[in-house]
Amino acid sequence: MIVRHADAELDARAWDLMERHPGLSLSFTDCVGAVTATEGRAAAVFGLDNDFRALGFPLEPGAPLTPNRQEEQ
């Protein structure tokens, strides 16, 4: 397990990721996790919703395939 403490660079990269995906209902926390997973070259992300899957990450345990919350509205 990699522990990454937030800093100004991580915050900026997370906000940038969020801005690049306005059609997804990503939280800032999702974006911090996605940036960290990308940096760590994670094979999968632990998650129970499809936010990370929408960004291209496999989930563990596998969440059911459902539309993104934003798409349901």
CHARMM internal coordinates of N, CA and C (Angstrom, degrees):
IC EDIT
DIST 1 N 1 CA 1.4317
DIST 1 CA 1 C 1.5259
ANGL 1 N 1 CA 1 C 108.03
DIST 1 C 2 N 1.3189
ANGL 1 CA 1 C 2 N 115.01
DIHE 1 N 1 CA 1 C 2 N 136.58
DIST 2 N 2 CA 1.4598
ANGL 1 C 2 N 2 CA 121.08
DIHE 1 CA 1 C 2 N 2 CA 176.43
DIST 2 CA 2 C 1.5198
ANGL 2 N 2 CA 2 C 108.42
DIHE 1 C 2 N 2 CA 2 C -105.81
DIST 2 C 3 N 1.3125
ANGL 2 CA 2 C 3 N 116.28
DIHE 2 N 2 CA 2 C 3 N 130.10
DIST 3 N 3 CA 1.4670
ANGL 2 C 3 N 3 CA 121.49
DIHE 2 CA 2 C 3 N 3 CA 174.57
DIST 3 CA 3 C 1.5144
ANGL 3 N 3 CA 3 C 107.24
DIHE 2 C 3 N 3 CA 3 C -105.87
DIST 3 C 4 N 1.3105
ANGL 3 CA 3 C 4 N 116.59
DIHE 3 N 3 CA 3 C 4 N 123.11
DIST 4 N 4 CA 1.4616
ANGL 3 C 4 N 4 CA 121.49
DIHE 3 CA 3 C 4 N 4 CA 179.38
DIST 4 CA 4 C 1.5103
ANGL 4 N 4 CA 4 C 107.48
DIHE 3 C 4 N 4 CA 4 C -119.33
DIST 4 C 5 N 1.3088
ANGL 4 CA 4 C 5 N 116.60
DIHE 4 N 4 CA 4 C 5 N 120.94
DIST 5 N 5 CA 1.4585
ANGL 4 C 5 N 5 CA 121.14
DIHE 4 CA 4 C 5 N 5 CA 177.72
DIST 5 CA 5 C 1.5179
ANGL 5 N 5 CA 5 C 108.95
DIHE 4 C 5 N 5 CA 5 C -84.79
DIST 5 C 6 N 1.3081
ANGL 5 CA 5 C 6 N 115.54
DIHE 5 N 5 CA 5 C 6 N 141.12
DIST 6 N 6 CA 1.4653
ANGL 5 C 6 N 6 CA 120.71
DIHE 5 CA 5 C 6 N 6 CA -178.43
DIST 6 CA 6 C 1.5212
ANGL 6 N 6 CA 6 C 110.75
DIHE 5 C 6 N 6 CA 6 C -65.80
DIST 6 C 7 N 1.3172
ANGL 6 CA 6 C 7 N 114.34
DIHE 6 N 6 CA 6 C 7 N 142.43
DIST 7 N 7 CA 1.4551
ANGL 6 C 7 N 7 CA 121.32
DIHE 6 CA 6 C 7 N 7 CA 173.47
DIST 7 CA 7 C 1.5260
ANGL 7 N 7 CA 7 C 106.87
DIHE 6 C 7 N 7 CA 7 C -144.41
DIST 7 C 8 N 1.3174
ANGL 7 CA 7 C 8 N 117.70
DIHE 7 N 7 CA 7 C 8 N 179.49
DIST 8 N 8 CA 1.4613
ANGL 7 C 8 N 8 CA 121.39
DIHE 7 CA 7 C 8 N 8 CA -176.17
DIST 8 CA 8 C 1.5366
ANGL 8 N 8 CA 8 C 111.40
DIHE 7 C 8 N 8 CA 8 C -61.68
DIST 8 C 9 N 1.3278
ANGL 8 CA 8 C 9 N 118.09
DIHE 8 N 8 CA 8 C 9 N -37.89
DIST 9 N 9 CA 1.4651
ANGL 8 C 9 N 9 CA 121.00
DIHE 8 CA 8 C 9 N 9 CA 179.56
DIST 9 CA 9 C 1.5256
ANGL 9 N 9 CA 9 C 111.38
DIHE 8 C 9 N 9 CA 9 C -65.12
DIST 9 C 10 N 1.3257
ANGL 9 CA 9 C 10 N 117.00
DIHE 9 N 9 CA 9 C 10 N -45.09
DIST 10 N 10 CA 1.4640
ANGL 9 C 10 N 10 CA 120.69
DIHE 9 CA 9 C 10 N 10 CA 178.63
DIST 10 CA 10 C 1.5258
ANGL 10 N 10 CA 10 C 110.22
DIHE 9 C 10 N 10 CA 10 C -62.72
DIST 10 C 11 N 1.3214
ANGL 10 CA 10 C 11 N 117.30
DIHE 10 N 10 CA 10 C 11 N -44.34
DIST 11 N 11 CA 1.4672
ANGL 10 C 11 N 11 CA 120.58
DIHE 10 CA 10 C 11 N 11 CA 177.61
DIST 11 CA 11 C 1.5245
ANGL 11 N 11 CA 11 C 110.98
DIHE 10 C 11 N 11 CA 11 C -57.27
DIST 11 C 12 N 1.3236
ANGL 11 CA 11 C 12 N 117.41
DIHE 11 N 11 CA 11 C 12 N -46.33
DIST 12 N 12 CA 1.4610
ANGL 11 C 12 N 12 CA 121.64
DIHE 11 CA 11 C 12 N 12 CA -177.87
DIST 12 CA 12 C 1.5247
ANGL 12 N 12 CA 12 C 111.18
DIHE 11 C 12 N 12 CA 12 C -63.78
DIST 12 C 13 N 1.3188
ANGL 12 CA 12 C 13 N 116.85
DIHE 12 N 12 CA 12 C 13 N -42.08
DIST 13 N 13 CA 1.4643
ANGL 12 C 13 N 13 CA 120.69
DIHE 12 CA 12 C 13 N 13 CA -179.81
DIST 13 CA 13 C 1.5250
ANGL 13 N 13 CA 13 C 110.93
DIHE 12 C 13 N 13 CA 13 C -67.79
DIST 13 C 14 N 1.3338
ANGL 13 CA 13 C 14 N 117.27
DIHE 13 N 13 CA 13 C 14 N -35.91
DIST 14 N 14 CA 1.4680
ANGL 13 C 14 N 14 CA 120.95
DIHE 13 CA 13 C 14 N 14 CA 178.05
DIST 14 CA 14 C 1.5282
ANGL 14 N 14 CA 14 C 110.38
DIHE 13 C 14 N 14 CA 14 C -67.00
DIST 14 C 15 N 1.3285
ANGL 14 CA 14 C 15 N 117.68
DIHE 14 N 14 CA 14 C 15 N -44.32
DIST 15 N 15 CA 1.4748
ANGL 14 C 15 N 15 CA 120.50
DIHE 14 CA 14 C 15 N 15 CA 178.19
DIST 15 CA 15 C 1.5298
ANGL 15 N 15 CA 15 C 109.90
DIHE 14 C 15 N 15 CA 15 C -63.13
DIST 15 C 16 N 1.3241
ANGL 15 CA 15 C 16 N 117.51
DIHE 15 N 15 CA 15 C 16 N -39.53
DIST 16 N 16 CA 1.4554
ANGL 15 C 16 N 16 CA 121.48
DIHE 15 CA 15 C 16 N 16 CA 179.10
DIST 16 CA 16 C 1.5291
ANGL 16 N 16 CA 16 C 110.49
DIHE 15 C 16 N 16 CA 16 C -61.83
DIST 16 C 17 N 1.3199
ANGL 16 CA 16 C 17 N 116.69
DIHE 16 N 16 CA 16 C 17 N -44.15
DIST 17 N 17 CA 1.4626
ANGL 16 C 17 N 17 CA 120.99
DIHE 16 CA 16 C 17 N 17 CA 178.34
DIST 17 CA 17 C 1.5225
ANGL 17 N 17 CA 17 C 110.11
DIHE 16 C 17 N 17 CA 17 C -60.92
DIST 17 C 18 N 1.3124
ANGL 17 CA 17 C 18 N 117.73
DIHE 17 N 17 CA 17 C 18 N -44.50
DIST 18 N 18 CA 1.4589
ANGL 17 C 18 N 18 CA 121.84
DIHE 17 CA 17 C 18 N 18 CA 179.99
DIST 18 CA 18 C 1.5326
ANGL 18 N 18 CA 18 C 110.81
DIHE 17 C 18 N 18 CA 18 C -61.24
DIST 18 C 19 N 1.3154
ANGL 18 CA 18 C 19 N 116.58
DIHE 18 N 18 CA 18 C 19 N -42.30
DIST 19 N 19 CA 1.4665
ANGL 18 C 19 N 19 CA 121.14
DIHE 18 CA 18 C 19 N 19 CA -179.35
DIST 19 CA 19 C 1.5298
ANGL 19 N 19 CA 19 C 111.77
DIHE 18 C 19 N 19 CA 19 C -67.84
DIST 19 C 20 N 1.3277
ANGL 19 CA 19 C 20 N 117.83
DIHE 19 N 19 CA 19 C 20 N -29.33
DIST 20 N 20 CA 1.4654
ANGL 19 C 20 N 20 CA 121.23
DIHE 19 CA 19 C 20 N 20 CA 179.70
DIST 20 CA 20 C 1.5288
ANGL 20 N 20 CA 20 C 112.97
DIHE 19 C 20 N 20 CA 20 C -77.22
DIST 20 C 21 N 1.3412
ANGL 20 CA 20 C 21 N 117.13
DIHE 20 N 20 CA 20 C 21 N -11.08
DIST 21 N 21 CA 1.4720
ANGL 20 C 21 N 21 CA 121.47
DIHE 20 CA 20 C 21 N 21 CA -178.60
DIST 21 CA 21 C 1.5283
ANGL 21 N 21 CA 21 C 110.37
DIHE 20 C 21 N 21 CA 21 C -129.35
DIST 21 C 22 N 1.3426
ANGL 21 CA 21 C 22 N 117.77
DIHE 21 N 21 CA 21 C 22 N 61.94
DIST 22 N 22 CA 1.4675
ANGL 21 C 22 N 22 CA 119.38
DIHE 21 CA 21 C 22 N 22 CA -176.47
DIST 22 CA 22 C 1.5270
ANGL 22 N 22 CA 22 C 113.50
DIHE 21 C 22 N 22 CA 22 C -67.07
DIST 22 C 23 N 1.3224
ANGL 22 CA 22 C 23 N 118.27
DIHE 22 N 22 CA 22 C 23 N -20.33
DIST 23 N 23 CA 1.4550
ANGL 22 C 23 N 23 CA 121.23
DIHE 22 CA 22 C 23 N 23 CA -179.77
DIST 23 CA 23 C 1.5201
ANGL 23 N 23 CA 23 C 114.49
DIHE 22 C 23 N 23 CA 23 C -80.61
DIST 23 C 24 N 1.3344
ANGL 23 CA 23 C 24 N 116.74
DIHE 23 N 23 CA 23 C 24 N -8.12
DIST 24 N 24 CA 1.4691
ANGL 23 C 24 N 24 CA 120.93
DIHE 23 CA 23 C 24 N 24 CA 179.21
DIST 24 CA 24 C 1.5212
ANGL 24 N 24 CA 24 C 109.38
DIHE 23 C 24 N 24 CA 24 C -101.70
DIST 24 C 25 N 1.3070
ANGL 24 CA 24 C 25 N 116.70
DIHE 24 N 24 CA 24 C 25 N 149.58
DIST 25 N 25 CA 1.4662
ANGL 24 C 25 N 25 CA 120.77
DIHE 24 CA 24 C 25 N 25 CA 178.97
DIST 25 CA 25 C 1.5264
ANGL 25 N 25 CA 25 C 109.87
DIHE 24 C 25 N 25 CA 25 C -92.53
DIST 25 C 26 N 1.3310
ANGL 25 CA 25 C 26 N 115.52
DIHE 25 N 25 CA 25 C 26 N 62.05
DIST 26 N 26 CA 1.4633
ANGL 25 C 26 N 26 CA 121.30
DIHE 25 CA 25 C 26 N 26 CA -178.72
DIST 26 CA 26 C 1.5186
ANGL 26 N 26 CA 26 C 110.69
DIHE 25 C 26 N 26 CA 26 C -85.19
DIST 26 C 27 N 1.3061
ANGL 26 CA 26 C 27 N 115.69
DIHE 26 N 26 CA 26 C 27 N 139.18
DIST 27 N 27 CA 1.4634
ANGL 26 C 27 N 27 CA 119.91
DIHE 26 CA 26 C 27 N 27 CA 172.48
DIST 27 CA 27 C 1.5344
ANGL 27 N 27 CA 27 C 108.51
DIHE 26 C 27 N 27 CA 27 C -89.57
DIST 27 C 28 N 1.3147
ANGL 27 CA 27 C 28 N 115.75
DIHE 27 N 27 CA 27 C 28 N 164.29
DIST 28 N 28 CA 1.4557
ANGL 27 C 28 N 28 CA 119.85
DIHE 27 CA 27 C 28 N 28 CA 175.44
DIST 28 CA 28 C 1.5271
ANGL 28 N 28 CA 28 C 109.77
DIHE 27 C 28 N 28 CA 28 C -59.22
DIST 28 C 29 N 1.3166
ANGL 28 CA 28 C 29 N 116.76
DIHE 28 N 28 CA 28 C 29 N -39.27
DIST 29 N 29 CA 1.4646
ANGL 28 C 29 N 29 CA 121.48
DIHE 28 CA 28 C 29 N 29 CA 178.67
DIST 29 CA 29 C 1.5251
ANGL 29 N 29 CA 29 C 111.03
DIHE 28 C 29 N 29 CA 29 C -61.91
DIST 29 C 30 N 1.3400
ANGL 29 CA 29 C 30 N 117.12
DIHE 29 N 29 CA 29 C 30 N -42.48
DIST 30 N 30 CA 1.4671
ANGL 29 C 30 N 30 CA 120.11
DIHE 29 CA 29 C 30 N 30 CA 175.31
DIST 30 CA 30 C 1.5242
ANGL 30 N 30 CA 30 C 110.38
DIHE 29 C 30 N 30 CA 30 C -56.42
DIST 30 C 31 N 1.3270
ANGL 30 CA 30 C 31 N 116.37
DIHE 30 N 30 CA 30 C 31 N -44.66
DIST 31 N 31 CA 1.4664
ANGL 30 C 31 N 31 CA 120.82
DIHE 30 CA 30 C 31 N 31 CA -176.47
DIST 31 CA 31 C 1.5240
ANGL 31 N 31 CA 31 C 111.62
DIHE 30 C 31 N 31 CA 31 C -68.37
DIST 31 C 32 N 1.3229
ANGL 31 CA 31 C 32 N 117.54
DIHE 31 N 31 CA 31 C 32 N -38.27
DIST 32 N 32 CA 1.4711
ANGL 31 C 32 N 32 CA 120.43
DIHE 31 CA 31 C 32 N 32 CA 175.67
DIST 32 CA 32 C 1.5270
ANGL 32 N 32 CA 32 C 109.11
DIHE 31 C 32 N 32 CA 32 C -62.21
DIST 32 C 33 N 1.3335
ANGL 32 CA 32 C 33 N 116.43
DIHE 32 N 32 CA 32 C 33 N -43.98
DIST 33 N 33 CA 1.4585
ANGL 32 C 33 N 33 CA 119.95
DIHE 32 CA 32 C 33 N 33 CA 178.41
DIST 33 CA 33 C 1.5139
ANGL 33 N 33 CA 33 C 112.58
DIHE 32 C 33 N 33 CA 33 C -63.70
DIST 33 C 34 N 1.3266
ANGL 33 CA 33 C 34 N 117.26
DIHE 33 N 33 CA 33 C 34 N -39.58
DIST 34 N 34 CA 1.4651
ANGL 33 C 34 N 34 CA 120.98
DIHE 33 CA 33 C 34 N 34 CA 179.68
DIST 34 CA 34 C 1.5228
ANGL 34 N 34 CA 34 C 111.45
DIHE 33 C 34 N 34 CA 34 C -66.63
DIST 34 C 35 N 1.3196
ANGL 34 CA 34 C 35 N 117.28
DIHE 34 N 34 CA 34 C 35 N -41.55
DIST 35 N 35 CA 1.4671
ANGL 34 C 35 N 35 CA 120.50
DIHE 34 CA 34 C 35 N 35 CA 177.53
DIST 35 CA 35 C 1.5250
ANGL 35 N 35 CA 35 C 109.79
DIHE 34 C 35 N 35 CA 35 C -63.40
DIST 35 C 36 N 1.3175
ANGL 35 CA 35 C 36 N 116.54
DIHE 35 N 35 CA 35 C 36 N -44.05
DIST 36 N 36 CA 1.4664
ANGL 35 C 36 N 36 CA 121.10
DIHE 35 CA 35 C 36 N 36 CA -179.57
DIST 36 CA 36 C 1.5303
ANGL 36 N 36 CA 36 C 110.53
DIHE 35 C 36 N 36 CA 36 C -64.55
DIST 36 C 37 N 1.3413
ANGL 36 CA 36 C 37 N 116.82
DIHE 36 N 36 CA 36 C 37 N -42.09
DIST 37 N 37 CA 1.4678
ANGL 36 C 37 N 37 CA 120.31
DIHE 36 CA 36 C 37 N 37 CA 178.98
DIST 37 CA 37 C 1.5260
ANGL 37 N 37 CA 37 C 110.91
DIHE 36 C 37 N 37 CA 37 C -64.44
DIST 37 C 38 N 1.3215
ANGL 37 CA 37 C 38 N 116.97
DIHE 37 N 37 CA 37 C 38 N -38.95
DIST 38 N 38 CA 1.4579
ANGL 37 C 38 N 38 CA 120.56
DIHE 37 CA 37 C 38 N 38 CA 178.01
DIST 38 CA 38 C 1.5210
ANGL 38 N 38 CA 38 C 110.88
DIHE 37 C 38 N 38 CA 38 C -64.70
DIST 38 C 39 N 1.3332
ANGL 38 CA 38 C 39 N 116.36
DIHE 38 N 38 CA 38 C 39 N -46.41
DIST 39 N 39 CA 1.4743
ANGL 38 C 39 N 39 CA 120.27
DIHE 38 CA 38 C 39 N 39 CA 178.75
DIST 39 CA 39 C 1.5144
ANGL 39 N 39 CA 39 C 111.67
DIHE 38 C 39 N 39 CA 39 C -59.83
DIST 39 C 40 N 1.3303
ANGL 39 CA 39 C 40 N 116.20
DIHE 39 N 39 CA 39 C 40 N -40.31
DIST 40 N 40 CA 1.4663
ANGL 39 C 40 N 40 CA 121.27
DIHE 39 CA 39 C 40 N 40 CA -178.15
DIST 40 CA 40 C 1.5173
ANGL 40 N 40 CA 40 C 113.67
DIHE 39 C 40 N 40 CA 40 C -84.08
DIST 40 C 41 N 1.3303
ANGL 40 CA 40 C 41 N 116.40
DIHE 40 N 40 CA 40 C 41 N 0.58
DIST 41 N 41 CA 1.4643
ANGL 40 C 41 N 41 CA 122.27
DIHE 40 CA 40 C 41 N 41 CA -178.41
DIST 41 CA 41 C 1.5258
ANGL 41 N 41 CA 41 C 111.80
DIHE 40 C 41 N 41 CA 41 C 51.87
DIST 41 C 42 N 1.3285
ANGL 41 CA 41 C 42 N 114.20
DIHE 41 N 41 CA 41 C 42 N 47.05
DIST 42 N 42 CA 1.4624
ANGL 41 C 42 N 42 CA 120.63
DIHE 41 CA 41 C 42 N 42 CA -178.64
DIST 42 CA 42 C 1.5259
ANGL 42 N 42 CA 42 C 110.99
DIHE 41 C 42 N 42 CA 42 C -63.85
DIST 42 C 43 N 1.3055
ANGL 42 CA 42 C 43 N 116.26
DIHE 42 N 42 CA 42 C 43 N 137.29
DIST 43 N 43 CA 1.4614
ANGL 42 C 43 N 43 CA 121.63
DIHE 42 CA 42 C 43 N 43 CA 177.66
DIST 43 CA 43 C 1.5250
ANGL 43 N 43 CA 43 C 110.83
DIHE 42 C 43 N 43 CA 43 C -75.26
DIST 43 C 44 N 1.3201
ANGL 43 CA 43 C 44 N 116.90
DIHE 43 N 43 CA 43 C 44 N -26.78
DIST 44 N 44 CA 1.4649
ANGL 43 C 44 N 44 CA 122.88
DIHE 43 CA 43 C 44 N 44 CA 179.49
DIST 44 CA 44 C 1.5259
ANGL 44 N 44 CA 44 C 108.18
DIHE 43 C 44 N 44 CA 44 C -158.57
DIST 44 C 45 N 1.3187
ANGL 44 CA 44 C 45 N 115.10
DIHE 44 N 44 CA 44 C 45 N 165.63
DIST 45 N 45 CA 1.4613
ANGL 44 C 45 N 45 CA 121.67
DIHE 44 CA 44 C 45 N 45 CA -179.81
DIST 45 CA 45 C 1.5258
ANGL 45 N 45 CA 45 C 107.95
DIHE 44 C 45 N 45 CA 45 C -123.30
DIST 45 C 46 N 1.3265
ANGL 45 CA 45 C 46 N 117.08
DIHE 45 N 45 CA 45 C 46 N 137.64
DIST 46 N 46 CA 1.4539
ANGL 45 C 46 N 46 CA 120.28
DIHE 45 CA 45 C 46 N 46 CA 175.17
DIST 46 CA 46 C 1.5205
ANGL 46 N 46 CA 46 C 107.58
DIHE 45 C 46 N 46 CA 46 C -76.41
DIST 46 C 47 N 1.3170
ANGL 46 CA 46 C 47 N 116.41
DIHE 46 N 46 CA 46 C 47 N 121.98
DIST 47 N 47 CA 1.4567
ANGL 46 C 47 N 47 CA 119.72
DIHE 46 CA 46 C 47 N 47 CA -179.97
DIST 47 CA 47 C 1.5061
ANGL 47 N 47 CA 47 C 110.79
DIHE 46 C 47 N 47 CA 47 C -164.72
DIST 47 C 48 N 1.3211
ANGL 47 CA 47 C 48 N 115.58
DIHE 47 N 47 CA 47 C 48 N 155.63
DIST 48 N 48 CA 1.4576
ANGL 47 C 48 N 48 CA 121.06
DIHE 47 CA 47 C 48 N 48 CA -178.53
DIST 48 CA 48 C 1.5287
ANGL 48 N 48 CA 48 C 111.90
DIHE 47 C 48 N 48 CA 48 C -116.68
DIST 48 C 49 N 1.3212
ANGL 48 CA 48 C 49 N 117.74
DIHE 48 N 48 CA 48 C 49 N 5.01
DIST 49 N 49 CA 1.4552
ANGL 48 C 49 N 49 CA 121.07
DIHE 48 CA 48 C 49 N 49 CA 175.46
DIST 49 CA 49 C 1.5200
ANGL 49 N 49 CA 49 C 108.81
DIHE 48 C 49 N 49 CA 49 C -131.13
DIST 49 C 50 N 1.2965
ANGL 49 CA 49 C 50 N 116.38
DIHE 49 N 49 CA 49 C 50 N -177.80
DIST 50 N 50 CA 1.4629
ANGL 49 C 50 N 50 CA 119.58
DIHE 49 CA 49 C 50 N 50 CA -172.67
DIST 50 CA 50 C 1.5227
ANGL 50 N 50 CA 50 C 114.39
DIHE 49 C 50 N 50 CA 50 C -96.34
DIST 50 C 51 N 1.3285
ANGL 50 CA 50 C 51 N 118.72
DIHE 50 N 50 CA 50 C 51 N 9.32
DIST 51 N 51 CA 1.4665
ANGL 50 C 51 N 51 CA 120.34
DIHE 50 CA 50 C 51 N 51 CA -178.22
DIST 51 CA 51 C 1.5248
ANGL 51 N 51 CA 51 C 111.94
DIHE 50 C 51 N 51 CA 51 C -59.18
DIST 51 C 52 N 1.3196
ANGL 51 CA 51 C 52 N 117.04
DIHE 51 N 51 CA 51 C 52 N -46.29
DIST 52 N 52 CA 1.4640
ANGL 51 C 52 N 52 CA 119.53
DIHE 51 CA 51 C 52 N 52 CA 179.97
DIST 52 CA 52 C 1.5274
ANGL 52 N 52 CA 52 C 111.37
DIHE 51 C 52 N 52 CA 52 C -71.47
DIST 52 C 53 N 1.3267
ANGL 52 CA 52 C 53 N 116.56
DIHE 52 N 52 CA 52 C 53 N -35.97
DIST 53 N 53 CA 1.4634
ANGL 52 C 53 N 53 CA 119.63
DIHE 52 CA 52 C 53 N 53 CA 177.78
DIST 53 CA 53 C 1.5314
ANGL 53 N 53 CA 53 C 109.74
DIHE 52 C 53 N 53 CA 53 C -60.99
DIST 53 C 54 N 1.3322
ANGL 53 CA 53 C 54 N 117.69
DIHE 53 N 53 CA 53 C 54 N -38.50
DIST 54 N 54 CA 1.4707
ANGL 53 C 54 N 54 CA 121.57
DIHE 53 CA 53 C 54 N 54 CA 178.74
DIST 54 CA 54 C 1.5275
ANGL 54 N 54 CA 54 C 111.31
DIHE 53 C 54 N 54 CA 54 C -62.41
DIST 54 C 55 N 1.3249
ANGL 54 CA 54 C 55 N 116.69
DIHE 54 N 54 CA 54 C 55 N -24.64
DIST 55 N 55 CA 1.4671
ANGL 54 C 55 N 55 CA 121.38
DIHE 54 CA 54 C 55 N 55 CA 177.75
DIST 55 CA 55 C 1.5290
ANGL 55 N 55 CA 55 C 112.34
DIHE 54 C 55 N 55 CA 55 C -92.52
DIST 55 C 56 N 1.3373
ANGL 55 CA 55 C 56 N 116.78
DIHE 55 N 55 CA 55 C 56 N 2.30
DIST 56 N 56 CA 1.4547
ANGL 55 C 56 N 56 CA 120.73
DIHE 55 CA 55 C 56 N 56 CA 175.41
DIST 56 CA 56 C 1.5159
ANGL 56 N 56 CA 56 C 116.18
DIHE 55 C 56 N 56 CA 56 C 98.00
DIST 56 C 57 N 1.3340
ANGL 56 CA 56 C 57 N 117.69
DIHE 56 N 56 CA 56 C 57 N 9.14
DIST 57 N 57 CA 1.4665
ANGL 56 C 57 N 57 CA 120.58
DIHE 56 CA 56 C 57 N 57 CA 179.63
DIST 57 CA 57 C 1.5222
ANGL 57 N 57 CA 57 C 110.68
DIHE 56 C 57 N 57 CA 57 C -94.88
DIST 57 C 58 N 1.3346
ANGL 57 CA 57 C 58 N 118.02
DIHE 57 N 57 CA 57 C 58 N 135.27
DIST 58 N 58 CA 1.4639
ANGL 57 C 58 N 58 CA 120.11
DIHE 57 CA 57 C 58 N 58 CA 169.36
DIST 58 CA 58 C 1.5359
ANGL 58 N 58 CA 58 C 108.78
DIHE 57 C 58 N 58 CA 58 C -68.11
DIST 58 C 59 N 1.3273
ANGL 58 CA 58 C 59 N 116.51
DIHE 58 N 58 CA 58 C 59 N 147.42
DIST 59 N 59 CA 1.4677
ANGL 58 C 59 N 59 CA 120.77
DIHE 58 CA 58 C 59 N 59 CA -179.48
DIST 59 CA 59 C 1.5148
ANGL 59 N 59 CA 59 C 111.44
DIHE 58 C 59 N 59 CA 59 C -105.86
DIST 59 C 60 N 1.3086
ANGL 59 CA 59 C 60 N 115.44
DIHE 59 N 59 CA 59 C 60 N 146.29
DIST 60 N 60 CA 1.4654
ANGL 59 C 60 N 60 CA 124.06
DIHE 59 CA 59 C 60 N 60 CA 170.87
DIST 60 CA 60 C 1.5146
ANGL 60 N 60 CA 60 C 107.77
DIHE 59 C 60 N 60 CA 60 C -131.08
DIST 60 C 61 N 1.2872
ANGL 60 CA 60 C 61 N 123.13
DIHE 60 N 60 CA 60 C 61 N 129.78
DIST 61 N 61 CA 1.4608
ANGL 60 C 61 N 61 CA 122.87
DIHE 60 CA 60 C 61 N 61 CA -14.71
DIST 61 CA 61 C 1.5241
ANGL 61 N 61 CA 61 C 108.95
DIHE 60 C 61 N 61 CA 61 C -64.85
DIST 61 C 62 N 1.2847
ANGL 61 CA 61 C 62 N 117.12
DIHE 61 N 61 CA 61 C 62 N 155.62
DIST 62 N 62 CA 1.4699
ANGL 61 C 62 N 62 CA 120.62
DIHE 61 CA 61 C 62 N 62 CA -176.51
DIST 62 CA 62 C 1.5124
ANGL 62 N 62 CA 62 C 111.87
DIHE 61 C 62 N 62 CA 62 C -59.92
DIST 62 C 63 N 1.3161
ANGL 62 CA 62 C 63 N 117.15
DIHE 62 N 62 CA 62 C 63 N 118.15
DIST 63 N 63 CA 1.4581
ANGL 62 C 63 N 63 CA 121.95
DIHE 62 CA 62 C 63 N 63 CA 175.28
DIST 63 CA 63 C 1.5311
ANGL 63 N 63 CA 63 C 108.21
DIHE 62 C 63 N 63 CA 63 C -77.96
DIST 63 C 64 N 1.3262
ANGL 63 CA 63 C 64 N 117.28
DIHE 63 N 63 CA 63 C 64 N 149.30
DIST 64 N 64 CA 1.4655
ANGL 63 C 64 N 64 CA 118.60
DIHE 63 CA 63 C 64 N 64 CA 178.03
DIST 64 CA 64 C 1.5230
ANGL 64 N 64 CA 64 C 110.23
DIHE 63 C 64 N 64 CA 64 C -63.70
DIST 64 C 65 N 1.3192
ANGL 64 CA 64 C 65 N 116.30
DIHE 64 N 64 CA 64 C 65 N 148.95
DIST 65 N 65 CA 1.4604
ANGL 64 C 65 N 65 CA 120.54
DIHE 64 CA 64 C 65 N 65 CA 178.30
DIST 65 CA 65 C 1.5203
ANGL 65 N 65 CA 65 C 109.08
DIHE 64 C 65 N 65 CA 65 C -75.44
DIST 65 C 66 N 1.3058
ANGL 65 CA 65 C 66 N 115.59
DIHE 65 N 65 CA 65 C 66 N 108.43
DIST 66 N 66 CA 1.4685
ANGL 65 C 66 N 66 CA 121.51
DIHE 65 CA 65 C 66 N 66 CA 176.06
DIST 66 CA 66 C 1.5068
ANGL 66 N 66 CA 66 C 107.45
DIHE 65 C 66 N 66 CA 66 C -133.92
DIST 66 C 67 N 1.3392
ANGL 66 CA 66 C 67 N 117.34
DIHE 66 N 66 CA 66 C 67 N 155.72
DIST 67 N 67 CA 1.4595
ANGL 66 C 67 N 67 CA 119.09
DIHE 66 CA 66 C 67 N 67 CA 178.24
DIST 67 CA 67 C 1.5245
ANGL 67 N 67 CA 67 C 111.64
DIHE 66 C 67 N 67 CA 67 C -61.46
DIST 67 C 68 N 1.3200
ANGL 67 CA 67 C 68 N 115.79
DIHE 67 N 67 CA 67 C 68 N 151.59
DIST 68 N 68 CA 1.4574
ANGL 67 C 68 N 68 CA 121.06
DIHE 67 CA 67 C 68 N 68 CA 174.80
DIST 68 CA 68 C 1.5190
ANGL 68 N 68 CA 68 C 108.10
DIHE 67 C 68 N 68 CA 68 C -61.35
DIST 68 C 69 N 1.3078
ANGL 68 CA 68 C 69 N 117.52
DIHE 68 N 68 CA 68 C 69 N 144.65
DIST 69 N 69 CA 1.4689
ANGL 68 C 69 N 69 CA 121.49
DIHE 68 CA 68 C 69 N 69 CA -179.20
DIST 69 CA 69 C 1.5136
ANGL 69 N 69 CA 69 C 112.18
DIHE 68 C 69 N 69 CA 69 C -51.63
DIST 69 C 70 N 1.3184
ANGL 69 CA 69 C 70 N 118.36
DIHE 69 N 69 CA 69 C 70 N -38.80
DIST 70 N 70 CA 1.4630
ANGL 69 C 70 N 70 CA 122.83
DIHE 69 CA 69 C 70 N 70 CA -179.02
DIST 70 CA 70 C 1.5289
ANGL 70 N 70 CA 70 C 110.12
DIHE 69 C 70 N 70 CA 70 C -63.02
DIST 70 C 71 N 1.3247
ANGL 70 CA 70 C 71 N 117.26
DIHE 70 N 70 CA 70 C 71 N -37.91
DIST 71 N 71 CA 1.4639
ANGL 70 C 71 N 71 CA 121.34
DIHE 70 CA 70 C 71 N 71 CA -178.39
DIST 71 CA 71 C 1.5196
ANGL 71 N 71 CA 71 C 112.23
DIHE 70 C 71 N 71 CA 71 C -71.84
DIST 71 C 72 N 1.3330
ANGL 71 CA 71 C 72 N 118.06
DIHE 71 N 71 CA 71 C 72 N -23.98
DIST 72 N 72 CA 1.4478
ANGL 71 C 72 N 72 CA 121.48
DIHE 71 CA 71 C 72 N 72 CA -178.78
DIST 72 CA 72 C 1.5163
ANGL 72 N 72 CA 72 C 112.28
DIHE 71 C 72 N 72 CA 72 C -72.96
DIST 72 C 73 N 1.3232
ANGL 72 CA 72 C 73 N 117.78
DIHE 72 N 72 CA 72 C 73 N -22.04
DIST 73 N 73 CA 1.4634
ANGL 72 C 73 N 73 CA 121.56
DIHE 72 CA 72 C 73 N 73 CA -175.14
DIST 73 CA 73 C 1.4940
ANGL 73 N 73 CA 73 C 112.50
DIHE 72 C 73 N 73 CA 73 C -79.72
END
COOR INIT
IC SEED 1 N 1 CA 1 C
IC BUILD
